[in-house]
Amino acid sequence: MSLDYDGIEGLVYLGNGSEKYQQLVYASSLYGTFFAVYGNFKVEDNGSDGLKIARATFRLVNYKGILDIGLRKVKFNKERQECELKIQALKQSKECTLENFVIDPTEKLRFIRNLSKVSSKEKYIHDDEFYYRDGDFKMNKPPYDLLNNDNCGDIEKCIQSKVPYELDAIDKAPGGRCMLSELKVLI
């Protein structure tokens, strides 16, 4: 098993007039809720040091499910060319804005979610994104954001030794994993 993939590719338009569009940059399902994050980009300059984005505004829309997912914060990592979307269930979503950052338009722009646990102050809520539960038995789930090509083969072998069937290959979304979206930049 490998986390590398060739397949579906997404685009984000960062050319003239890009501020007119709310562009889908990330979609997923957590806690049984399907949600999407949209970005609106105001591009200022395509200079020798890269493409300057004067403002990027992000908002999260919950579509289906009983729990609301909230967008809490967005941070940009220049070295990874990545927007980290900090989200949490049972929190009110807010519009988040990044200002004055530069990207390399020849590289993919990545959006990765960082999920926070449901507040431990919430009584009678089991956080099934972070824990397994069966009666009195409760166990941490593996942190999928740490899963990589070096360790996924061992995990697959362990699972296949415990179940009487093979795991089927699945189609993948842009970015190849639930927590990641990689979009080609179109200017």
N, C-alpha and C positions, 0 to 999 in steps of 0.2 A: 504494500500500500504506500502511496506517495501523496503528498499534499500538492505536488506540482500538477499543473493542468494546462491543457490547451482547449479552448472552447469559447464560451460566451464572453464577449467583450462589451463593456459599456463605454459611453462617451459622456463627457461634460463639455459644454460649449462655453468657451471663454473669449470669444471674439467680440466685435463691435455689437452693441445692443444686448449683450448677455444679461444685463440687469433687468430686462423685460421678462425674464423667464424664471419660474420656480422649477428647478431641476432636481429630479430624483437622484440622490447621491448614495442612499443606503436604505435597505429594507430588510426586515427580519421578523421573527416571531419569538417572543419570550413570554413565559407564564401563560401560554395559550392566547396571547394577544398579538395580532398582526399589526405592525406599524411601519411607517416610512419616514425618512428624514429628507427634507428638501433644502436645497441651497440656492440662494440668489447672489450672483457675483457681479460686482462693479469692477471692471478691469480698467486700469489707468494707463499702463505703458507696457510695451513689448520692447524692452531695451536689451543691451548687450549682456546685462547681468540676469536676465530672465523676464518673466511676465509678472508685472506688479499688479497685485489685486488690492485695490483701495479698500474694498469692503466685501465681506462674505457674511451673509445672514442666514442662519439655519433655523428651521422649525420642524418639529416632530408632529406627525398626525397619527393618532390611534384609529385603526379601521375596524377591527373585530376583536372581541375578547372581553372578559369581565374586569380585568385590571388595567388601569391606565399606566402607561409608561411615560416618564417625563425626561425631557432633555434638560440636563442641569448645567452643562458647561461644554465648550469646545476649545481645544488647544491645538496649535499647529506646531509640528516638528519639522523644521526645515531640512535636516539631514535625511530624514526618511520620506520627505514630501508627503506628510501624512496628517490628516485631521483626526484627532482623537475625540470621539463623541461620548461624553460621560452621561450615562443614563441610569435611571433607577425607577423601579415600580413603586406605585402608590405615592408618587410625587407629581406636583403640577408641572407641566412642561412650560418652558419659557423660551422665548426667542433668544438666540445666542449669536453674537457678532464678533468676527475677527476683523482687524483692520491692518492695512499696510504690511503685507507680506509678499514675498517673491517666490515663484515656482519656476521650475525648468519645464517648459511646455513639451519638450521631447520625451519626458518621463511621465509615467502614470501618476495620477493624483490618487492617493489612498485615503480611505475613510475607514476607521476601525472603531468599533464600539468598546467601551469600557463600562461594564455593568457593575454597579454597586449593589451590595446585599440589601434586601428589605430591612428597614430599621428593626433592630432587636427589641425596640420598645413596643412594636406592634404585637399584641397578644393574639393568640389563636391563628397565627399565620405561619405556615411552613414554607420556607423558601426553597422550592424544588429546582431552582436553577443552580443552587450551590450544594444541596444535600439530597441524599437518598433517604427514604424512610419506608419502613415496613413494620408496623406495630411499634414496639418499643425500640427497635433497631434504627439507628440514625447514623449516617456516615457522610463525610465530605465527598463531593463529586470531584473528579480530576479537573484542574483548571485548564480548560480547552485552549485558552490563549497561550499556554506554554507548550502545546502539542506542536511538534515539528517533524521534519523528515527523519531526524535522528532517533526519535523515540516512538513514532507511530507504528512501525513494523512490530515492535515488541508488544505493544498494546493489542494490535490485531491478532497476533499469535495467541495471546492470553485469552482473548474473547473466543476465538475459534476453537481453542482446546476445551472450552466450557460449554459450547453450544453445538448441536448436531447438524449444522448447516454452514454453508459458506456465505460470507458477506458479499452482496452484489455491489458492483460499481454503480455510482449514482451520477446524474448530471449535476453540474455545478453552476452557481451564479457567478457574476463578475467578481473576481477576488478568490473564488474557489471555496470559501468557507463562510459559515453563517455570520461570523463576527467581522468580516472584512469585505470591503468593496474597493476594487481597483478600476479606475476609469481613465481611458485615454483622453488626453486634452485635445480639443478641437478649437482652433482659432481662425 
